[in-house]
């Protein structure tokens, strides 16, 4: 396969997944901001979201202070922000258009319709009327794109590069999403909170679980009250949880094996090592050394994998 074609397919999927995960992160903050909390705590939540997304400097250039509506406007509608939902959906559509011949009609039409529809919705003010419903729509369109790809495309290199982009982006974004909620908490909190604290925080943990479609999964796996350390375990280490770091890395390793070439051995080794670290890790060890530090290191390793994949397979233009 031409490296340029592989590049477009890979980034088409990354941008689609990024739009979905940005919607998920915003939804967590939007839902938790509706709960009783001080203005300072609320502001810290939005600031953390910008910081984890590496958008704080860009935001500060445009806005004087952190206001929820401004943050959402910046991360949803701002075309000058390359990580905003509208920018991601536009980039996904442009990459799909560049390799129209490598996609099925259904896969192309899904991407194109999403782009046309999001513009119509934003012009009509749908986002301002009901942000939660808009975020659900973005998630649904991403699900649809993945389902159409899986259900209609030949499982050849084009398919594998598309999947590779999806799951590498998901690993990155799930780590950021977990960090948004956890990074402000001291690791001593885990397992030591009073019953009243845990009861008060139930809705916050419910929001983050729902944001990764994991609330019912948590109930099925643990059959217990929501505890922070178990949320961390579910979203990081469970191989059977579709959006966990473990499950995402397993897909990355599997798809790398399908497209391997003469120069990708080191990339595969590093991806395999990262997966092995997740397979044999224990959540109590992660929390003892500090969750934020662990996730920061994980993100560094995932970013390096992305760089190596670009060097080994793609046109290095991103």
N, C-alpha and C positions, 0 to 999 in steps of 0.2 A: 504494500500500500504506500502511496505517496505520503511523505511526512507532512506535507501541507494539509492534505485531507484528514489525516489522523489528528493534526493539531486543531482543526475546526470542530471535529466531532468531540474531541476531548473537552474543549472549552465551551462548546454548546451545552454539554451536560453539566459542567462545573457551574456555569452561570445560572442554569435553571435551578440546580440544587442550592446555589447561593441565595437566589431570590426567595426560595422556600424557607431556608434557614434564617434569613433576615426577618421574614414574616414571623417565624416562630419566636425569635428572640424579642421582637417588638411586642408580640402578643403576650409573652410572659410578663414583660414590664407593664404593659397596658392593663392586664388583669390584676396584677399585684398592686398597681397604683390605685385601684378602686377600693382596696382594703384600708381599714383605719391605720394610719401611720403619720408620723410627723413630717413636716415639709422637708426637713433636713434628710431624713431617711429616703423619702421619695426622690429628692434631687440626687442623692448618692447612687440610687438605683439607675437613673438615667445616665449619670456620668460614667458609671461602671460599664454600661452598655456601649457607650461611645468609645471608652478606653479599650475594652476587650476587642471591639471591632476595628481598632486602630484608626478611628475617625475623629478623635478629640481635637487634634490640631486643625484639621480642615473645618470642623464645626466652629471652633473658636474664632476662625478668620471671618466667618459669616455672621455669627450671632454673639451678642454681648454676654448673655447668661444662659444657663441651662433651663429651658422651659419645655415641659413634655410635648406640647404641640409643635414647637420648633424642631425638637429632636425627631419626632415622627415625620414631619414634613421633609426634613433633611434626608432621612433614611428610606423614605418611600418615594417621594416625587422629584427630588433634586437631580436633574440630569447632569449637573456638574460633579456630583458625587458618584464615582464609578462603582461604588458598592450599593447604591440605592436600589430598591426593588425595580423601579422603572428602567434604570441603567442596565441592570442584570438581564431583564427580560429583552431589552433591545439588543444587547450583545449576544444573547442566546439565539435570537432570531436572525441576526446578521451572520453568525457562524453557520447556522443551519442553511441559510440562503446560499452561502458560498459553496456548500457541498450538497446542494439539492439532489444531485444525481446519486449520491451515496445513501440517501434516506428513502424510505417508502413514502408514498403519497400521504398516508395517514400521519406519519411522524412529522413531515414538513407542515401539513395543515394544522396540526396541534400547536406547533411553535408559532406559526403565523397568526392563527386565530387568537392565541393568548396575547400577543403583542397588540393586535388591533383592539381586542376587548379591553385590555388594561387602559389604553388611551381613552376609549369611550367612557369607561367607569370614572376615571380621574376627572375628565371634563364635566361629567354629570354630577360630580360631588359625592359619589358613593362612599369614598374613603372617609370624608369628614362626617357623613351621616352615621356610619357604623364601622369604626376601624376594625373591630373584632371580626365582623362578617367579611370585610375586605381581606384580612389576613387568611381567613379560612379559604377564600376563593383562590388566593395565590398558592396555598398548599395543595388545593385540589388540582389546579392546573399542572403543578409539578408532578403529582401522583399520576395524572393522566398522561403526561409526556413519557414518564418511565414505563407505564403500563403499555402504551402504544408501541414504544420501542421494543419492549420484551415480547409483545404479542404479534408484531408484524415484521420485524427485521430479521434477515438471515443472520445466524450466529457465526459471523466471520470477524475479521479484524476490525471492521467499522463498528460492529456491535461491542467488541471488547474494549476498544478505546473509549467509546461512549460510557460504558459501565465504569471504566477506570476513573474517568473524570468525576462521575457521580459520587463514587464511594470515597475518593480522596478528599473531595470537598466536604462530604458528610462527616468524615473523621475530624477534619479541621473545625467545622462549625459546631459539632456536638461538644467538642472540648471547650470551645468558647462559650457555648450556651451553659454548660455546667459551671464554668468559671464565673459567669455573670452572677449566678445565684450564690455560689460558695465562696468567692474570693474575699469577700468582706468578713467572712466568719473565721474566727481563730480555730485552729484544729483542736484546741482543748474543749471546744463546745461539744464535739461529737461524743455521744454516749453519756454526757454529763448534764444535759439540760433537764430542768425540772419538768414534771408532768404538765404544769400550767404553761410553761414555755412551749412545749411541744404541741399542746392543744391550740395555743394561739397561732403557732406557725403552721398548723395543718394546711391552711388555705394557700400559703406560699408554696409549700412542697407540692400540693395538689396542682397548682398552676404550672410549675416547671414540669411535672410529670405529664400533664395534659398537653403541654407545648411540644413534647416529643412523642405524642400519642402513646404514652406509657402508663397512664393511670390504671386502666383495666389490667394491663400486664403486671403491674406492681401488686395489685390485689390478688391476682392469680398465683404469682410466684411466692409472695411472702405471707399472705393471709393475716396481716397484722397492721397496726397503726403505722403511719408513714414516719420513718426515721431517717434522718439525714444520711447516716452512713450506708443505709440500704439503698437510698436513692443513688448515691455515688456508685455503689457496687453495680446496680442495675445498668446505669448509663455508661459505665466504663468497662466492666469486666464480663458481663453476661454475653456469651456467644449467641444465645437464642433470642436476644433483644435486637430487633432489626436496626435500630439507630445507635446502638452502643459503639464505643470505640473498637471493641474486640470484633464485633460483626463487620464493621466497616473495613478494618484492616484485613480481615480474612478475605473479603471480596477484592481488595486491592491486590493482595498476594496472588489470588487465583487468576485474576485477569492479567496481571503482569506475566504470569507463566504462559498464558495463551499467546502473548505478543512478543515474547522474548527474542532478542537478537544477539549478535556477536558482542555487543558492548554493554549489555544490560545486566550482566552477572552481579556486579557490585550493588546496583540498585535493588535487585531481587534479594540479595543477602541482607541489606539493611531493612527492607520491608519485612522480610522473614524474621529478623531479629526483633523488630518492634512488635510484631505479632506474638512472638514467643514470650516477650516480656509481659504482654497482656494476658496470655494464656496461663502463665505461672505466677502472676501477681496476686496478692491478697489485699483486700480493701483496708484492713487494719494497719498493714505496713505502709500503704500509700498515705493514709491519714496521719500516721505517726511522723512521717517525714515532711508532711505538709502538702495538701491537695493542690494549692495554687502553684507551688514549685513543680509538682509532678506534671500538671497540665501545661505549664509554660514549657517545660522540657519536651513534652509530647508534641506540642505545636511546632517547636523548632525542628523536631525530627520529621514531622509531616511536611513542613515547608521545604526541608532539604530533599525529601522524596520527590516532591513536585518539581523542584529544580532539576533533579537527576533524570526524571522522566522526560522533561523538556529536552535535556541534552542528549538522551539516548534515542528518542523516537521522533520528536516534534520539531517544528520550526521555532527556534527560541526567540519569539517576538513578544512574549507576555512577561 
